[in-house]
Amino acid sequence: MSCKVIERIGVDLLLGHPDNPNRMSKSNFKKLVGHIKESGDYEPLIVRRHREKEGFYEILNGHHRTEVLRELGYDKVDCVVWDVSDERALMLLATLNRLNGRNDVKKRASLINELSEKFDIKELTAALPETKKAIEKLKTISASEPVLRIEEYEIPETLVYIVTAEQKAFVERMVNDAIDPGKGASDAKRRAWAMVEILRFAKI
């Protein structure tokens, strides 16, 4: 097992991979900015030497961190340089950001409660991916609560679909015509509800 050394590389020498599929919501990007700005801590980026541009590096993991660090005015950032082929680079793009574990809801709730003793709800909402409502729900879960009763508190996951322009137009039309699932529901929640209902009643 080889030991990878962290190198300090100029942020202007880091170029995003054109095939990177990972996208971060504006709210989570803002939270990432706040975290790095306050703490100065971030996970080192994973890059490889650019195949076409001498002296430059191509990002394999850390595209959003690079944007944040650039926005915060960093000149050089911590990177780990991997020597990988084009084929391996594509495989890493498809896996590094997607092979994530799933939160154990009880452990997440325990962590949230522990953090609540040190930070107020406003600070937690600004720093964590959960909404204020989700944080409040997690705080009500006890270690002894049956697993079946905490399904409703499971943290939502993002689904990504690749569609044609025609398919997208159809989906948008169906979603826009959907009935609001609840008074005061956000646009994102309404759209997610509509998508699920469309699929639920779709003929296969």
N, C-alpha and C positions, 0 to 999 in steps of 0.2 A: 504493500500500500504506500503510494507516494504522498509526500507532504506538500501541500500547495501553499506557496508563499503569497502573502498579501502585498500587492504593489500599489503605489500611489501613481495614478495616471491622470493627466490633464482632462478635465471634463469636456473640453472642446475636441478631444481626440476620440471621443466615444460616439459611435454611430449606431442607431437602432437597426436591428435586423429587419429588412423589408417584409418578411413573412411572419413577423410577430403577431399572434392573434389575440393576445391578452389585452383587455381594456379595463380600466378602473373608473368607477363612478366619480362624478365631480365631488360629491360629499366625502367619499373616502380619500380622494386625492388631497382635499383640503385638510383632512385629519392627519394624513401622512406628512404634509408640510408642517403642520403644527407640532407633531411629535419630533421630527428631526430638528426643527428650529429650536425647540425648547431643550432637548436632550443632547443633540449632536450625535446621537447613536443611530446607526443604520447597518443593515446586513450588507457585507461587501458584495459588489456586483460580480457577475460571472461573465467574462468576455473572452474573445479569441482575437488573434491578430487578423486584421482585415486582409482578405485575399486580393483585393484590387488596389487599395489605397495604402501606400507605404507609410508607416508610422501611425496609422489609425487602428482602432479596435472596434470590433462588432459586438454589440451586447447580446448575450444569450439569455440572461436573467437579470432583471433590474431596470427595465425600461422606465417604469414610473419613478423609481428612486432617482434615476439619472435626471429626469425632468425636474423633480423636486430640488435636487442638489444644485442643478443649474439655476433654477429660479431663486434659490437662496444665496447665490453668489459664490458657490464653492469653486475654487480654481482646480484643485486636484481631489480625487476621491479614491477610496479603497476598492481595489479590484483583485480578483483571482483570475489569472490568465490560463485558459484551458486550450490545449493544442488538439483541436478536433476537425474532422473532415466536414465538407458541406452536408453530407448525408447525416452525420451525427449531430451537426448543429440543428438541422431541421427536427430531428428526433427530440433534442433537448428543448426546443421551443414548444414542442407539442406535449412535453411531460413536466418540465420543471415547475410551471405555473398551474398544472392541473392535478398532479398526484398529491393531493392534499388529504389529510385525515379529516375525520368528521368530529365535531365537538361532542363530547359526552355532556349532555345537558346538565346533569347534577353537578359534575365537576366545574362546568362553566358557571353555574349558579353560585357554587361555593366561592369561586374566584371573584365573581362580581360582588358578592357580599363582603369578601375580605377587602376588596378595593374600595367599597363604599364606606368602610371605616376610616379611610385615609383621604378620600376625595368625595366632593359633593356631586350630585347628579349632573350638574351643568358641565363639570370637568370630565366626567365619564362619558357623557354624550358627545363631547367635542373630541375625545380621544379614541373611543371604541367604535367598531363598525356597526354595533347595534343602535337602534333608535332609542329615544328616552323611554318610550312605551315598552320596548322589548327588555330594556334594563330593569325597569320596574317589575315586569313579570318574572324575570329571572330571580330577582331578589325575594320573591314570595315562595320559591321552591325550596323545600327542605330535603335533607339527605335521606330521610325516611319515606318520602313520598313515593308511591308506586310508579314504576316507569310508565305504565299505560296512561297515567293522568298528566304526564308532562309532554305528551306528543304535541299538544297545541303550542307549546313554548319553543318548539324546535326552531332554530335560527334559519330563516329562508336562504335558499341557495340560488345561484344564478344559472340559468340555462341559456345556451347560445345555439341558434339555428342558422344555417346558411340557406337562404332562399333566393329565388329569382326576383326581378323587379315586379313581374306580374303577380307572383305569389305574395310579395310584400304588400302590394297595393290591396290585394284581397284581404289579407290579415288585418291591415290598418282599418279597412272599411268595416269589417266585422267587429273589431275591438271598439271603434268609435261609436258603433250603434248599440253596444252592450249596455245593459242596465247597471247602474251604480250598485255594488254589492252592499253598501251601507252608507248611512248618512255621514257626510264629512270624509269619506274615504279619499285617500290621495290618488292622483292620476296613475301613479305606478301600481298601486294596489288594485285599482279598478281594471287596469290593463292585464295584470297578472290573473285576476279572477276571470276576466273574459276569455283569456287564452285557455285556461283550464276547462271552463264550461264548453267552449267550442270543441275541444278535444274529447271531453267526456261524452258528448252526444254525437260525435262524428261517426259516420258509417265506415267500417273498415272493409 
